[in-house]
Amino acid sequence: MELKKLTLLPQGVEILLPAGSPLTDIEYETPRRHIPFGCRSGACGACVVEVVEGAAGLGEPDPEELDFLEDLGKAGGTYRLACQCRLKDSATIRVAAD
């Protein structure tokens, strides 16, 4: 099983997950909740993150995710809904501030 590294900023926490894992799986890897997850279906916006490095490693966003990010004022390609991402390669994300 190939592991990929997800780095969370500003905490600097590094988490190894199997390739293809949804980012929601980080809840099972650390005792602390680093990313707030709400609905887990891309409808609440609680898990917005800024992709600092490795955007391609999180998979392509679908049109619904992009539309919702635009509604949240987070359009432009550097933001994602963590609940909609799968870690295909190593990436660095920052929990988005309101």
Secondary structure, DSSP 8 states (H G I E B T S, - for coil): --EEEEEEETTTEEEEEETTEEGGGGGGT-SS--S--SSSSSSS-TTEEEEEE-GGGG----HHHHHHHHHTT--SSSEEEGGG-EESS-EEEEE---
